[in-house]
Amino acid sequence: DDGLSDDVIDTFNTVMLPPPDLKNLAEIEAMMRTASSSPPGRDALAKFIMNQESLYIPKLVPLLEIAEDLESLPDLHRLCNIMKTLILLNDTAIIEFVVTDEVILGVVGALE
């Protein structure tokens, strides 16, 4: 036993993403890629995404329509990578949430 409790270890592995906005997509994508490269990072990212106060996925969905209206291919590619990263976290709660009626069309649209 190294003397550190799991609670203390969890505080070192927290993820805070910037608010979902077109201007933040590159930063969000990079932070998600970094966090998803390790098991503790994936867990922390999944916890942040499913935090009831942030409701991150429903805030990402409207960005798809904005990016399509602007015909911004880089933003559309970033949204696709972000959604793909979220699904590849293989977190049951995230998978169950992205197939709900309120967000599935946005998630599938981003992956398109």
C-alpha positions as CSV (number, residue, x, y, z in Angstrom):
1,D,0.0,0.0,0.0
2,D,1.5,3.3,-1.1
3,G,-0.5,5.3,1.4
4,L,-2.6,7.1,-1.2
5,S,-6.3,6.5,-1.2
6,D,-8.3,6.2,-4.4
7,D,-9.9,9.6,-3.7
8,V,-6.5,11.3,-3.7
9,I,-5.5,9.6,-6.9
10,D,-8.8,10.6,-8.6
11,T,-8.1,14.2,-7.9
12,F,-4.9,14.0,-10.1
13,N,-6.9,12.5,-13.0
14,T,-9.6,15.1,-13.5
15,V,-10.5,16.5,-16.9
16,M,-11.9,19.9,-17.6
17,L,-12.9,20.6,-21.1
18,P,-13.6,24.2,-22.4
19,P,-17.2,25.0,-23.2
20,P,-18.5,23.6,-26.4
21,D,-18.1,26.2,-29.1
22,L,-16.8,26.3,-32.6
23,K,-13.7,28.3,-31.6
24,N,-12.9,25.7,-28.9
25,L,-13.2,22.6,-31.1
26,A,-9.5,22.2,-31.8
27,E,-8.7,22.5,-28.1
28,I,-11.5,20.1,-27.1
29,E,-10.3,17.6,-29.7
30,A,-6.7,17.8,-28.5
31,M,-7.6,17.5,-24.8
32,M,-9.9,14.5,-25.5
33,R,-7.2,12.8,-27.5
34,T,-4.7,13.3,-24.7
35,A,-7.1,12.2,-21.9
36,S,-8.2,9.1,-23.8
37,S,-4.6,7.8,-24.2
38,S,-4.5,6.3,-20.7
39,P,-7.1,4.3,-18.6
40,P,-7.3,6.9,-15.8
41,G,-7.7,9.7,-18.4
42,R,-10.5,7.8,-20.1
43,D,-12.3,7.3,-16.8
44,A,-11.9,11.0,-15.9
45,L,-13.1,12.1,-19.4
46,A,-16.1,9.8,-19.1
47,K,-17.0,11.2,-15.7
48,F,-16.7,14.8,-17.0
49,I,-18.8,14.1,-20.1
50,M,-21.6,12.4,-18.1
51,N,-21.6,15.0,-15.3
52,Q,-25.2,16.1,-15.1
53,E,-24.2,19.7,-14.6
54,S,-22.2,19.9,-17.8
55,L,-24.4,17.9,-20.2
56,Y,-21.6,18.1,-22.7
57,I,-22.9,16.0,-25.5
58,P,-26.2,18.0,-25.9
59,K,-24.1,21.1,-26.1
60,L,-22.0,19.7,-28.9
61,V,-24.9,18.6,-31.1
62,P,-26.1,22.2,-32.1
63,L,-22.5,22.9,-33.3
64,L,-23.0,20.4,-36.1
65,E,-25.7,22.5,-37.7
66,I,-23.7,25.7,-37.3
67,A,-20.6,24.1,-38.9
68,E,-22.8,22.7,-41.7
69,D,-24.4,26.1,-42.4
70,L,-20.9,27.7,-42.5
71,E,-19.6,24.8,-44.6
72,S,-16.7,24.5,-42.3
73,L,-15.0,21.2,-43.1
74,P,-12.3,21.5,-40.4
75,D,-15.0,22.0,-37.7
76,L,-17.1,19.1,-39.1
77,H,-14.0,16.9,-39.0
78,R,-13.2,17.9,-35.4
79,L,-16.8,17.2,-34.4
80,C,-16.6,13.8,-36.0
81,N,-13.3,13.1,-34.1
82,I,-14.8,14.3,-30.9
83,M,-17.9,12.1,-31.2
84,K,-15.7,9.1,-32.3
85,T,-13.5,9.6,-29.2
86,L,-16.5,9.7,-26.9
87,I,-17.9,6.5,-28.4
88,L,-14.5,4.8,-28.3
89,L,-14.2,5.5,-24.6
90,N,-16.5,2.4,-24.4
91,D,-18.3,3.8,-21.4
92,T,-21.7,2.2,-20.9
93,A,-23.3,5.4,-19.7
94,I,-22.0,7.4,-22.7
95,I,-23.1,4.7,-25.2
96,E,-26.6,4.6,-23.6
97,F,-26.9,8.4,-23.7
98,V,-25.8,8.9,-27.3
99,V,-28.5,6.5,-28.5
100,T,-31.3,8.5,-26.8
101,D,-33.8,10.3,-28.9
102,E,-32.6,13.7,-28.0
103,V,-29.1,13.4,-29.3
104,I,-28.8,10.4,-31.6
105,L,-29.4,12.4,-34.8
106,G,-26.7,14.9,-33.9
107,V,-24.3,12.2,-32.9
108,V,-24.9,10.2,-36.2
109,G,-24.8,13.5,-38.1
110,A,-21.4,14.3,-36.6
111,L,-20.1,10.8,-37.5
112,E,-21.3,11.2,-41.0
